[in-house]
Amino acid sequence: MSQPAITVYGAYWCPDCRRAKKFLGEQFVQYNWVDIEQDKTGEDYVLTLNNGKRIIPTVVFEDGSFLVEPSNAELAQKLGLETEARMTYYDLVIIGGGPAGLTAAIYAAREGVETLLIERSGLGGQAGITGAIDNFPGFPEGIGGQELADRMVQQARRFDVEILQAQDIGMLAWHNGYQCAQNSEGKHIHGKAVLIATGASYRRLGVPGEDDYIGAGIHFCATCDGPFYKGAKEIVVVGAGNSACEEGLHLTKFADKVTLLVRGNELTASQIVIDKVTEPSSRIDVRFRTAVDAFEGANSKLKTVRTRNLDTGATDVLHPAAAFVFIGQQPNSAFAKGYVEMDRYGFVLAGHDLVHGREIMGREPFAFETSAPGVFAAGDVRHGSTKQVASAVGEGAAAAISIREFLKTK
Ligand SMILES: Cc1cc2nc3c(=O)[nH]c(=O)nc-3n(C[C@H](O)[C@H](O)[C@H](O)COP(=O)(O)OP(=O)(O)OC[C@H]3O[C@@H](n4cnc5c(N)ncnc54)[C@H](O)[C@@H]3O)c2cc1C
C-alpha cells in the first residue's frame, strides 16, 4: 500500500495532537512527527502556515496542502477513506475488517449477498499490525501481516464489497424489522443479518517502552512468534494464569530458560499446569511479586526489561531475547453488551455455546448465530475461538455460509 507523506506538527503536551496521531496510526498511515517545542524550524513553519499563529496540530500533506486542528472526520475525508454508506439497507452488515470479517465479506459478496463491511481502524485487524505471519497456509516463506491484509482487502473489493473506514460501531439494535448498527456519530445502517467480527485486543502492561517494541521483541502470542527465538538464552513471560504458564512452557522449546514474572504471590493457572511449570526440570524461573517497570531497547529492538520487587522495592535488569505478555485479552464487544449473550469476559456466545438462545429464538440457532436472531459472530471476538489468523479466516467463511442459509429464510 502506498503511504502518503504526512507531517504532523504539534507538541508532546497537546491532547489534540495525540488524538490526530492516534487516528493516523490506527489507519496504518505513516507520518512524520515534529514537536515544535524541540524544533525551531518546525515552529517557524507552523507560524508561517497559520499567519503568525501557533496552532497545533497542523497536519501537512504530500501535495503541500494542510489541515489545522482537523477532526478525525476531516482527516478521514482528506485520506480518501470511504465513510458514508451508499445505501441504508443491506443483506449483510459486517462489523470488523480483520481476517474474519474480510473473509466473510469475500464469501458473501461472491454469492451476490449485498454486503457492507465497517471498520474503525486499519483494515486487516490484528493481522495487519503483525510484522510476519509464519503459520498461515500457502505462504511457505511466511508473509507480512500488512501484505496479507492488503491482499484480503483487494479480493473483497474485487467482489464489490462496500467498505467503510474510520467508523466505530457503538450500538446494535432491532429497528423496523432489521438489525441496526449505529456508529459513534449516531448514523444507522440496517442489515437483514449482522456479523460481529470485531476481534479482541491483548491487554497491555502500560509501562514505558511497551508500545515502542511491540513486534520487535515484545509479543502477545507464543504460537505465532515463539519460533523466531529458537536458540535464545532467555525469554521473559509476564503473567500468572493459564495462558502465561502454558505459553511459558511452550517457549521452553525455543529458549534455554524462561523467566516468568508474576505480580501476585501465586500462579492462577490450573493445578496440572502449575505442576508442570514448577517441576525442577521445567527450565522456568518463576519470580513472584515482580512488576515490569519499563522496556528498553536499541536499534528498534527490545534489549532490556526493568523489574521491581513489589515487597522489597529491589530493582533488577533482565536482557532476554524477547518478552511475551499474557495478562489477558479484551474482546471488542462492548457495543453489543445486553443485545447478545456473552461469557463473563465479554466474548460473544454463538451456535452450540448459546445458553438461552434456543428459548429466545424458538428454534435451533444457525452455526455462528448469537442469541439475537440474524446476528452472527466469528473470529477472536467469539467465545471459544482459537485466536489465530487461519482459524479467524475459517470462521469467517463458515459464518458467511451459515448467514447465506439464514438469509434464505428472510
Ligand atoms: C502482535 C500479534 C501477532 C500475531 N501473530 C499471529 C501469527 O503469527 N499467526 C496467527 O495465526 N495469528 C497471529 N495473531 C493473532 C491474529 O492476528 C488474530 O487471531 C486474528 O487477526 C483475528 O482476526 P479477527 O478478524 O477475528 O479479529 P481482528 O484481527 O482483531 O479484527 C477485528 C477488527 O474489528 C475492528 N473493530 C473492533 N471493534 C469495532 C467497532 N466497534 N466498530 C468497527 N470496527 C471494529 C478492529 O479495529 C479490527 O480491525 C497475532 C496477533 C497479534 C496482536
The ligand as an SDF file (V2000), in Angstrom:
LIG
                    3D

 53 58  0  0  0  0  0  0  0  0999 V2000
    1.0490   -8.8490   17.5440 C   0  0  0  0  0  0  0  0  0  0  0  0
    0.2210  -10.0080   17.0600 C   0  0  0  0  0  0  0  0  0  0  0  0
    0.8130  -11.0330   16.3530 C   0  0  0  0  0  0  0  0  0  0  0  0
    0.0560  -12.0950   15.8840 C   0  0  0  0  0  0  0  0  0  0  0  0
    0.6810  -13.0610   15.1470 N   0  0  0  0  0  0  0  0  0  0  0  0
   -0.0530  -14.0620   14.6290 C   0  0  0  0  0  0  0  0  0  0  0  0
    0.5590  -15.0620   13.8100 C   0  0  0  0  0  0  0  0  0  0  0  0
    1.7680  -15.0230   13.5560 O   0  0  0  0  0  0  0  0  0  0  0  0
   -0.2330  -16.0580   13.3460 N   0  0  0  0  0  0  0  0  0  0  0  0
   -1.5680  -16.1450   13.6290 C   0  0  0  0  0  0  0  0  0  0  0  0
   -2.2250  -17.0570   13.1390 O   0  0  0  0  0  0  0  0  0  0  0  0
   -2.1610  -15.2190   14.4000 N   0  0  0  0  0  0  0  0  0  0  0  0
   -1.4510  -14.1920   14.9120 C   0  0  0  0  0  0  0  0  0  0  0  0
   -2.0500  -13.2510   15.7070 N   0  0  0  0  0  0  0  0  0  0  0  0
   -3.4920  -13.3960   16.0130 C   0  0  0  0  0  0  0  0  0  0  0  0
   -4.3510  -12.9720   14.8000 C   0  0  0  0  0  0  0  0  0  0  0  0
   -3.8870  -11.7460   14.2790 O   0  0  0  0  0  0  0  0  0  0  0  0
   -5.8040  -12.8870   15.2270 C   0  0  0  0  0  0  0  0  0  0  0  0
   -6.2120  -14.1300   15.7370 O   0  0  0  0  0  0  0  0  0  0  0  0
   -6.7120  -12.5240   14.0280 C   0  0  0  0  0  0  0  0  0  0  0  0
   -6.3370  -11.2870   13.4590 O   0  0  0  0  0  0  0  0  0  0  0  0
   -8.1630  -12.4330   14.4930 C   0  0  0  0  0  0  0  0  0  0  0  0
   -8.9420  -11.9980   13.4140 O   0  0  0  0  0  0  0  0  0  0  0  0
  -10.3770  -11.3340   13.6480 P   0  0  0  0  0  0  0  0  0  0  0  0
  -10.8460  -10.8940   12.3240 O   0  0  0  0  0  0  0  0  0  0  0  0
  -11.2200  -12.2370   14.4430 O   0  0  0  0  0  0  0  0  0  0  0  0
  -10.1120  -10.0720   14.6030 O   0  0  0  0  0  0  0  0  0  0  0  0
   -9.1530   -8.8370   14.4500 P   0  0  0  0  0  0  0  0  0  0  0  0
   -7.9690   -9.1550   13.6550 O   0  0  0  0  0  0  0  0  0  0  0  0
   -8.9560   -8.3480   15.8510 O   0  0  0  0  0  0  0  0  0  0  0  0
  -10.0220   -7.7740   13.6340 O   0  0  0  0  0  0  0  0  0  0  0  0
  -11.1380   -7.1690   14.2190 C   0  0  0  0  0  0  0  0  0  0  0  0
  -11.3480   -5.8050   13.5800 C   0  0  0  0  0  0  0  0  0  0  0  0
  -12.5630   -5.2450   14.0830 O   0  0  0  0  0  0  0  0  0  0  0  0
  -12.3850   -3.8350   14.2520 C   0  0  0  0  0  0  0  0  0  0  0  0
  -13.3480   -3.3640   15.2500 N   0  0  0  0  0  0  0  0  0  0  0  0
  -13.3710   -3.6510   16.5710 C   0  0  0  0  0  0  0  0  0  0  0  0
  -14.4140   -3.0360   17.1460 N   0  0  0  0  0  0  0  0  0  0  0  0
  -15.0370   -2.3200   16.1760 C   0  0  0  0  0  0  0  0  0  0  0  0
  -16.1660   -1.4600   16.1700 C   0  0  0  0  0  0  0  0  0  0  0  0
  -16.8720   -1.2230   17.2810 N   0  0  0  0  0  0  0  0  0  0  0  0
  -16.5430   -0.8890   15.0050 N   0  0  0  0  0  0  0  0  0  0  0  0
  -15.8440   -1.1230   13.8540 C   0  0  0  0  0  0  0  0  0  0  0  0
  -14.7520   -1.9350   13.8030 N   0  0  0  0  0  0  0  0  0  0  0  0
  -14.3620   -2.5270   14.9540 C   0  0  0  0  0  0  0  0  0  0  0  0
  -10.9500   -3.7360   14.7540 C   0  0  0  0  0  0  0  0  0  0  0  0
  -10.4360   -2.4400   14.5330 O   0  0  0  0  0  0  0  0  0  0  0  0
  -10.2570   -4.8070   13.9390 C   0  0  0  0  0  0  0  0  0  0  0  0
   -9.7190   -4.2830   12.7540 O   0  0  0  0  0  0  0  0  0  0  0  0
   -1.3290  -12.1560   16.1610 C   0  0  0  0  0  0  0  0  0  0  0  0
   -1.9330  -11.1270   16.8870 C   0  0  0  0  0  0  0  0  0  0  0  0
   -1.1800  -10.0520   17.3230 C   0  0  0  0  0  0  0  0  0  0  0  0
   -1.8560   -8.9220   18.0700 C   0  0  0  0  0  0  0  0  0  0  0  0
  1  2  1  0
  2  3  1  0
  2 52  2  0
  3  4  2  0
  4  5  1  0
  4 50  1  0
  5  6  2  0
  6  7  1  0
  6 13  1  0
  7  8  2  0
  7  9  1  0
  9 10  1  0
 10 11  2  0
 10 12  1  0
 12 13  2  0
 13 14  1  0
 14 15  1  0
 14 50  1  0
 15 16  1  0
 16 17  1  0
 16 18  1  0
 18 19  1  0
 18 20  1  0
 20 21  1  0
 20 22  1  0
 22 23  1  0
 23 24  1  0
 24 25  2  0
 24 26  1  0
 24 27  1  0
 27 28  1  0
 28 29  2  0
 28 30  1  0
 28 31  1  0
 31 32  1  0
 32 33  1  0
 33 34  1  0
 33 48  1  0
 34 35  1  0
 35 36  1  0
 35 46  1  0
 36 37  1  0
 36 45  1  0
 37 38  2  0
 38 39  1  0
 39 40  1  0
 39 45  2  0
 40 41  1  0
 40 42  2  0
 42 43  1  0
 43 44  2  0
 44 45  1  0
 46 47  1  0
 46 48  1  0
 48 49  1  0
 50 51  2  0
 51 52  1  0
 52 53  1  0
M  END
$$$$
